[in-house]
């Protein structure tokens, strides 16, 4: 490239950056005006609430929205490699790094979500965000494409991409980190690649996100007073488990929860026991829905999976004694022996409930790597279950440490350990939440519960 051409290219990039900054500055001024006119509807704020920016006493931060209205951009479907000198800055730091130690729901959650409601009211008042166009192949770092203009504006709308980086058709390191941050906030695989799934989530209208926040503000207000300082929280829409110890997240565990037609129940209970190398007693619902059809297809299914049949007096039966064309099998007890392939894996965690559900390990570890983790019949499968068990037993029954947990599992013998002090457990449905760092998180309304209670928090659903 000649020196003259280089200068022209530099001037062009500077002009695009300045133009983007001017556009962003004008949009922020509009948001500021809208924010001054729109009040949060029926949201309790701390008594010593701070102004719209800054930090209140007790460290409760106020949201600082960054929003740029998106304009239509032609999608020419021309993919080019970007110049690596254009905006690839290894020292780039996210404006708002996500807080990994803050619980999903806390004493201040209602206020955090209230601040988010105000931000999204402002976005909706400005017309929301324009959809990001689909492209024939995924967008990723190093590309040039006309779709990068609306993509950048979309990332700026919720503050994932700082306005200061400007508008261009380059997928640089700034966009890459912003995309990953967006994906993390929405429970997607944070690979920085903008494909169909990421665009589908980006194109959910702002008004739907606003309604989602309002509904979950009520849920958080109901849940927060129940939590205490230490507990286990299963958030079903997120398919995630949080272990909170003295108000801080000690560990998070990917979970597999109930299918849409076999939902994990929502309840508050207490964990009281851990079973090592457990037998699995097949619930009646699974006998009817799964086991009978499988035996009709393959009579060796029970033997292949080490499942035995007993009557309720303890007498063992053979599969030939049951009429598999009827529901007769539901009158018996089916028990799977411990060991490899056991549906509960190596550990079962018991809590009182009427639904015959529990937390447990699983031999199907590959499911934890999926973005869609709604596969169970109501129970909750726990990734890295040994870490959870070590905390449960160590916090209440001190002679149990990680080494002893490993030994109990490795030994293969059935062992039941009761906790000396029960641990609170909450199976909850939080599909949107906000945290002290200003980040706002969303998950799919997998069980279609967000349509309930649309008139809560003093606000009608916005059409």
C-alpha positions as CSV (number, residue, x, y, z in Angstrom):
1,X,0.0,0.0,0.0
2,X,1.4,3.4,-1.0
3,X,1.9,6.2,1.5
4,X,-0.9,8.3,-0.2
5,X,-3.3,5.4,-0.2
6,X,-2.4,4.7,3.4
7,X,-3.2,8.3,4.3
8,X,-6.5,8.2,2.5
9,X,-7.5,5.0,4.3
10,X,-6.5,6.5,7.7
11,X,-8.6,9.6,6.9
12,X,-11.6,7.5,5.9
13,X,-11.4,5.5,9.2
14,X,-11.1,8.6,11.2
15,X,-14.2,10.1,9.5
16,X,-16.2,7.0,10.1
17,X,-15.2,7.0,13.8
18,X,-16.1,10.7,14.2
19,X,-19.4,10.2,12.4
20,X,-20.2,7.2,14.7
21,X,-19.3,9.2,17.8
22,X,-21.5,12.1,16.7
23,X,-24.4,9.8,16.1
24,X,-23.9,8.1,19.4
25,X,-23.6,11.4,21.2
26,X,-26.9,12.6,19.8
27,X,-28.6,9.4,20.7
28,X,-27.4,9.5,24.3
29,X,-28.6,13.1,24.6
30,X,-32.1,11.9,23.5
31,X,-32.0,9.1,26.1
32,X,-31.0,11.5,28.8
33,X,-34.1,13.6,27.9
34,X,-36.3,10.6,27.9
35,X,-34.9,9.4,31.2
36,X,-35.8,12.7,32.8
37,X,-39.4,12.2,31.8
38,X,-40.0,8.6,32.5
39,X,-40.4,7.4,36.1
40,X,-40.1,3.8,37.4
41,X,-43.6,2.4,38.0
42,X,-44.2,1.3,41.6
43,X,-40.7,0.2,42.4
44,X,-39.4,0.3,45.9
45,X,-36.1,2.1,46.2
46,X,-33.8,2.1,49.2
47,X,-34.6,5.0,51.6
48,X,-31.3,6.7,50.8
49,X,-31.6,6.3,47.0
50,X,-28.9,8.0,45.0
51,X,-29.4,10.1,41.8
52,X,-29.7,8.3,38.5
53,X,-26.0,7.8,38.2
54,X,-23.3,7.0,40.7
55,X,-23.5,4.7,43.7
56,X,-25.9,4.7,46.6
57,X,-24.9,4.0,50.2
58,X,-24.3,0.3,50.8
59,X,-22.8,-0.1,47.3
60,X,-26.0,-0.3,45.2
61,X,-25.0,1.0,41.8
62,X,-27.4,2.9,39.5
63,X,-27.7,1.9,35.9
64,X,-26.1,4.1,33.3
65,X,-27.8,3.3,29.9
66,X,-25.9,3.5,26.7
67,X,-28.3,3.4,23.8
68,X,-28.1,4.2,20.1
69,X,-31.2,3.9,17.9
70,X,-30.5,1.5,15.0
71,X,-31.0,2.6,11.4
72,X,-31.5,0.2,8.5
73,X,-28.4,-1.0,6.8
74,X,-28.3,-2.8,3.4
75,X,-27.0,-6.3,3.6
76,X,-24.9,-6.7,0.6
77,X,-23.7,-10.2,1.6
78,X,-20.1,-9.2,0.8
79,X,-17.8,-10.7,3.3
80,X,-14.3,-9.3,3.5
81,X,-11.3,-9.8,5.8
82,X,-10.7,-6.8,7.9
83,X,-7.4,-5.0,8.3
84,X,-5.9,-6.1,11.6
85,X,-4.8,-2.6,12.3
86,X,-8.5,-1.5,12.5
87,X,-9.6,-1.6,16.1
88,X,-7.9,-4.8,17.2
89,X,-6.8,-3.7,20.6
90,X,-5.6,-6.5,22.9
91,X,-5.8,-4.1,25.9
92,X,-9.5,-3.5,25.4
93,X,-11.4,-4.0,28.7
94,X,-15.2,-4.3,28.9
95,X,-16.8,-1.2,30.3
96,X,-18.8,-3.4,32.7
97,X,-17.2,-6.7,33.4
98,X,-19.8,-9.3,34.7
99,X,-19.7,-10.0,38.4
100,X,-19.3,-13.7,38.8
101,X,-19.7,-13.7,42.6
102,X,-23.0,-11.9,43.0
103,X,-26.1,-14.2,43.5
104,X,-28.9,-14.1,40.9
105,X,-31.3,-12.9,43.6
106,X,-30.3,-10.9,46.7
107,X,-31.7,-8.4,49.2
108,X,-31.3,-5.7,46.6
109,X,-32.6,-7.5,43.6
110,X,-35.9,-5.6,43.4
111,X,-34.0,-2.3,43.2
112,X,-31.5,-3.7,40.6
113,X,-34.3,-4.9,38.4
114,X,-36.1,-1.6,39.0
115,X,-33.2,0.3,37.6
116,X,-33.1,-2.1,34.6
117,X,-36.8,-1.5,34.1
118,X,-36.1,2.2,33.9
119,X,-33.3,1.7,31.4
120,X,-35.5,-0.5,29.1
121,X,-38.4,2.0,29.4
122,X,-36.0,4.5,27.9
123,X,-35.0,2.2,25.1
124,X,-38.6,1.4,24.3
125,X,-39.5,5.1,24.4
126,X,-36.8,5.7,21.7
127,X,-38.4,3.0,19.5
128,X,-36.5,0.0,20.6
129,X,-33.7,-1.6,18.7
130,X,-33.7,-2.5,15.0
131,X,-33.3,-6.2,14.1
132,X,-29.9,-7.4,13.1
133,X,-30.1,-8.9,9.6
134,X,-29.4,-12.6,9.1
135,X,-26.3,-13.4,7.0
136,X,-25.6,-16.4,4.8
137,X,-22.7,-17.4,7.1
138,X,-21.9,-16.5,10.7
139,X,-20.1,-13.3,11.4
140,X,-16.9,-13.6,13.4
141,X,-13.8,-11.6,14.3
142,X,-11.7,-10.5,11.3
143,X,-14.7,-10.0,8.9
144,X,-16.0,-7.0,7.1
145,X,-19.7,-6.9,6.3
146,X,-22.5,-4.3,6.0
147,X,-24.4,-6.2,8.8
148,X,-21.7,-5.0,11.2
149,X,-23.3,-1.6,11.3
150,X,-26.6,-2.7,12.8
151,X,-24.8,-5.3,14.8
152,X,-22.7,-2.6,16.5
153,X,-25.7,-0.5,17.1
154,X,-27.5,-3.4,18.7
155,X,-24.6,-4.2,21.0
156,X,-24.5,-0.5,22.0
157,X,-28.2,-0.5,22.8
158,X,-27.7,-2.5,26.0
159,X,-24.2,-1.3,26.8
160,X,-22.3,-4.4,25.7
161,X,-20.3,-2.3,23.2
162,X,-19.0,1.1,24.3
163,X,-20.4,3.9,22.2
164,X,-16.8,5.4,22.0
165,X,-15.6,2.6,19.6
166,X,-17.9,4.0,16.8
167,X,-19.7,2.6,13.9
168,X,-18.0,0.6,11.1
169,X,-18.4,-2.6,9.0
170,X,-15.4,-4.2,10.8
171,X,-15.8,-7.2,13.2
172,X,-12.8,-6.2,15.4
173,X,-11.8,-7.2,18.9
174,X,-14.2,-4.7,20.4
175,X,-17.1,-6.3,18.7
176,X,-15.8,-9.8,19.6
177,X,-15.7,-9.0,23.3
178,X,-19.1,-7.3,23.1
179,X,-20.7,-10.3,21.4
180,X,-19.3,-12.6,24.0
181,X,-20.6,-10.4,26.8
182,X,-24.0,-10.4,25.2
183,X,-23.9,-14.1,24.8
184,X,-23.0,-14.6,28.5
185,X,-25.9,-12.3,29.6
186,X,-28.3,-14.5,27.6
187,X,-27.0,-17.9,28.6
188,X,-25.6,-18.6,25.1
189,X,-22.3,-20.3,24.3
190,X,-19.9,-17.3,24.5
191,X,-17.9,-18.1,21.4
192,X,-18.0,-14.6,19.9
193,X,-19.6,-16.0,16.7
194,X,-22.8,-14.3,15.5
195,X,-24.9,-17.0,14.0
196,X,-28.6,-17.7,13.7
197,X,-29.2,-18.4,17.5
198,X,-27.4,-15.2,18.6
199,X,-29.2,-13.1,16.1
200,X,-32.6,-14.6,17.1
201,X,-31.9,-13.6,20.7
202,X,-30.7,-10.1,19.6
203,X,-33.9,-9.6,17.6
204,X,-36.3,-10.2,20.6
205,X,-38.0,-6.8,20.8
206,X,-37.1,-4.4,23.6
207,X,-40.7,-4.2,24.7
208,X,-40.7,-8.0,25.4
209,X,-37.5,-7.6,27.5
210,X,-39.2,-4.8,29.4
211,X,-42.2,-6.9,30.2
212,X,-39.9,-9.8,31.2
213,X,-38.1,-7.6,33.7
214,X,-41.3,-6.3,35.2
215,X,-42.6,-9.9,35.8
216,X,-39.4,-11.1,37.3
217,X,-39.2,-8.1,39.6
218,X,-42.2,-9.5,41.3
219,X,-40.7,-13.0,41.5
220,X,-37.5,-11.6,43.0
221,X,-39.5,-9.6,45.6
222,X,-41.2,-12.8,46.6
223,X,-38.0,-15.0,46.7
224,X,-35.4,-12.7,48.2
225,X,-36.9,-12.7,51.8
226,X,-36.8,-16.5,51.9
227,X,-33.1,-16.9,51.0
228,X,-31.0,-16.2,54.0
229,X,-27.2,-16.1,53.9
230,X,-26.5,-19.7,52.7
231,X,-28.6,-21.8,50.4
232,X,-28.8,-23.7,47.1
233,X,-30.8,-22.0,44.3
234,X,-31.9,-23.9,41.1
235,X,-32.9,-21.4,38.5
236,X,-34.9,-23.5,36.0
237,X,-34.9,-21.1,33.0
238,X,-31.2,-20.7,33.3
239,X,-30.7,-24.5,33.9
240,X,-28.1,-23.4,36.5
241,X,-27.5,-24.0,40.2
242,X,-25.9,-21.5,42.6
243,X,-24.4,-22.4,45.9
244,X,-24.4,-19.3,48.0
245,X,-22.3,-19.2,51.2
246,X,-22.7,-16.2,53.5
247,X,-24.2,-14.1,50.7
248,X,-21.6,-14.8,48.0
249,X,-21.6,-17.4,45.2
250,X,-19.3,-20.2,46.2
251,X,-19.9,-22.2,43.1
252,X,-22.1,-22.5,40.1
253,X,-23.2,-25.7,38.4
254,X,-24.6,-26.3,35.0
255,X,-27.9,-28.2,35.4
256,X,-30.2,-30.3,33.3
257,X,-33.8,-29.7,34.3
258,X,-37.3,-30.9,33.3
259,X,-38.6,-31.1,29.8
260,X,-41.4,-28.7,28.7
261,X,-44.0,-31.5,29.2
262,X,-42.3,-32.8,32.4
263,X,-41.5,-29.7,34.2
264,X,-39.2,-29.3,37.2
265,X,-41.5,-28.2,40.1
266,X,-41.0,-24.8,41.7
267,X,-40.7,-25.1,45.4
268,X,-38.9,-24.1,48.6
269,X,-37.5,-27.0,50.7
270,X,-34.5,-28.2,52.6
271,X,-31.7,-30.7,51.7
272,X,-31.5,-33.3,54.4
273,X,-29.6,-36.3,53.0
274,X,-27.0,-37.4,50.5
275,X,-27.0,-41.0,49.0
276,X,-23.8,-42.3,47.6
277,X,-24.0,-45.0,44.9
278,X,-27.8,-45.0,45.1
279,X,-30.3,-47.4,43.8
280,X,-32.8,-45.7,41.5
281,X,-36.5,-46.5,42.0
282,X,-38.3,-45.6,38.8
283,X,-41.1,-43.2,39.3
284,X,-44.6,-44.3,38.2
285,X,-44.8,-41.6,35.6
286,X,-41.6,-42.8,34.0
287,X,-42.8,-46.4,34.1
288,X,-45.9,-45.4,32.2
289,X,-44.3,-42.9,29.8
290,X,-40.9,-44.5,29.1
291,X,-40.4,-47.9,30.5
292,X,-43.5,-49.7,29.1
293,X,-42.9,-48.4,25.6
294,X,-39.3,-49.4,25.7
295,X,-40.1,-52.9,26.9
296,X,-42.7,-53.2,24.0
297,X,-39.9,-52.4,21.6
298,X,-37.1,-54.4,23.3
299,X,-37.8,-57.0,26.0
300,X,-34.1,-57.0,27.0
301,X,-34.2,-53.3,28.0
302,X,-34.6,-54.1,31.8
303,X,-31.7,-56.6,31.8
304,X,-29.5,-54.4,29.7
305,X,-30.0,-51.5,32.2
306,X,-29.8,-53.6,35.4
307,X,-33.3,-52.8,36.4
308,X,-35.1,-55.3,38.6
309,X,-38.8,-55.8,39.3
310,X,-40.3,-56.2,42.8
311,X,-43.8,-56.4,44.3
312,X,-44.5,-54.3,47.3
313,X,-43.7,-57.2,49.6
314,X,-40.1,-57.4,48.3
315,X,-40.6,-60.4,46.0
316,X,-38.6,-60.2,42.8
317,X,-40.4,-60.8,39.5
318,X,-39.4,-61.6,36.0
319,X,-40.3,-59.4,33.1
320,X,-42.3,-62.2,31.5
321,X,-44.8,-62.1,34.4
322,X,-46.1,-58.7,33.4
323,X,-48.4,-57.8,30.6
324,X,-46.6,-55.0,28.8
325,X,-49.6,-54.2,26.6
326,X,-51.3,-52.7,29.6
327,X,-50.4,-50.4,32.6
328,X,-49.9,-53.5,34.8
329,X,-46.2,-52.6,35.3
330,X,-47.2,-49.4,37.2
331,X,-48.3,-51.7,40.1
332,X,-44.7,-52.8,40.8
333,X,-41.5,-51.3,41.9
334,X,-38.7,-51.1,39.4
335,X,-35.2,-50.6,40.9
336,X,-31.9,-49.9,39.0
337,X,-28.8,-51.2,40.7
338,X,-25.9,-48.8,41.5
339,X,-22.9,-48.6,39.2
340,X,-22.1,-47.5,35.7
341,X,-25.1,-46.4,33.8
342,X,-27.3,-45.8,36.8
343,X,-29.6,-43.0,36.0
344,X,-28.7,-41.2,39.2
345,X,-25.0,-41.5,38.6
346,X,-22.9,-41.7,41.8
347,X,-24.9,-39.3,44.1
348,X,-28.5,-38.5,44.9
349,X,-29.3,-35.4,47.0
350,X,-32.7,-35.6,48.8
351,X,-35.0,-32.8,49.9
352,X,-38.6,-33.0,51.1
353,X,-41.2,-32.7,48.3
354,X,-44.3,-34.4,47.0
355,X,-43.2,-34.7,43.4
356,X,-40.6,-37.5,43.8
357,X,-37.8,-35.3,42.5
358,X,-34.3,-34.7,43.7
359,X,-30.9,-33.4,42.7
360,X,-28.5,-36.1,41.3
361,X,-25.5,-37.0,39.3
362,X,-25.9,-38.4,35.8
363,X,-23.9,-40.7,33.4
364,X,-25.0,-38.5,30.5
365,X,-22.3,-35.8,31.1
366,X,-22.4,-34.6,27.5
367,X,-25.8,-33.0,28.1
368,X,-24.1,-30.3,30.3
369,X,-22.3,-29.0,27.2
370,X,-25.5,-28.3,25.3
371,X,-27.0,-24.8,25.1
372,X,-30.4,-26.5,25.5
373,X,-30.6,-28.4,28.8
374,X,-34.3,-29.3,29.3
375,X,-34.2,-33.1,29.1
376,X,-35.1,-34.6,32.5
377,X,-38.4,-35.9,33.8
378,X,-38.5,-33.3,36.5
379,X,-35.4,-34.0,38.6
380,X,-32.3,-31.8,38.4
381,X,-29.0,-33.2,37.1
382,X,-25.9,-31.5,38.5
383,X,-22.6,-31.0,36.8
384,X,-19.6,-31.3,39.1
385,X,-21.9,-32.8,41.8
386,X,-18.9,-33.7,44.0
387,X,-18.2,-30.0,44.6
388,X,-21.8,-29.5,45.7
389,X,-21.8,-32.5,47.9
390,X,-18.5,-31.5,49.6
391,X,-20.0,-28.1,50.5
392,X,-23.3,-29.6,51.7
393,X,-21.6,-32.1,54.0
394,X,-18.6,-30.0,54.9
395,X,-20.8,-27.0,56.0
396,X,-23.0,-29.2,58.2
397,X,-21.2,-32.4,58.9
398,X,-17.5,-31.4,59.2
399,X,-15.9,-34.8,59.2
400,X,-16.9,-35.0,55.5
401,X,-14.3,-33.4,53.2
402,X,-13.6,-33.8,49.5
403,X,-11.3,-36.7,50.0
404,X,-13.9,-38.7,51.9
405,X,-16.5,-37.8,49.3
406,X,-14.3,-39.2,46.6
407,X,-13.6,-42.3,48.6
408,X,-17.3,-43.0,49.2
409,X,-18.0,-42.8,45.5
410,X,-15.0,-44.8,44.5
411,X,-15.8,-47.5,46.9
412,X,-19.1,-48.3,45.1
413,X,-21.0,-49.2,48.3
414,X,-24.4,-47.7,49.0
415,X,-24.0,-45.1,51.8
416,X,-26.6,-42.7,53.2
417,X,-25.4,-39.6,55.0
418,X,-27.8,-37.3,56.8
419,X,-26.9,-33.6,57.1
420,X,-26.6,-32.5,60.8
421,X,-28.1,-29.2,59.7
422,X,-30.4,-28.9,56.8
423,X,-29.6,-26.5,53.9
424,X,-32.2,-24.4,52.3
425,X,-33.1,-25.2,48.7
426,X,-35.1,-23.1,46.2
427,X,-36.3,-24.3,42.9
428,X,-37.1,-21.0,41.2
429,X,-38.2,-19.5,37.9
430,X,-36.1,-16.3,37.3
431,X,-36.0,-15.6,33.5
432,X,-34.6,-12.1,33.8
433,X,-32.5,-10.4,36.5
434,X,-30.1,-7.5,37.1
435,X,-27.0,-7.3,39.2
436,X,-25.0,-4.7,41.1
437,X,-22.6,-4.3,38.3
438,X,-25.4,-2.9,36.1
439,X,-25.6,-6.1,33.9
440,X,-29.0,-7.3,32.9
441,X,-29.5,-11.0,32.2
442,X,-32.2,-12.8,30.2
443,X,-33.2,-16.5,29.6
444,X,-35.8,-18.1,27.5
445,X,-39.2,-18.4,29.1
446,X,-39.0,-22.2,28.6
447,X,-42.2,-23.1,30.5
448,X,-44.1,-20.1,29.1
449,X,-44.7,-18.6,32.6
450,X,-43.8,-15.0,31.8
451,X,-47.3,-14.5,30.3
452,X,-48.7,-14.8,33.8
453,X,-49.1,-11.7,35.9
454,X,-48.7,-9.2,33.2
455,X,-50.4,-6.5,35.2
456,X,-48.0,-6.8,38.1
457,X,-45.8,-4.0,39.3
458,X,-48.5,-1.5,38.5
459,X,-47.9,-1.7,34.7
460,X,-50.0,-3.1,31.9
461,X,-48.3,-5.2,29.3
462,X,-47.1,-2.8,26.6
463,X,-48.4,-3.8,23.1
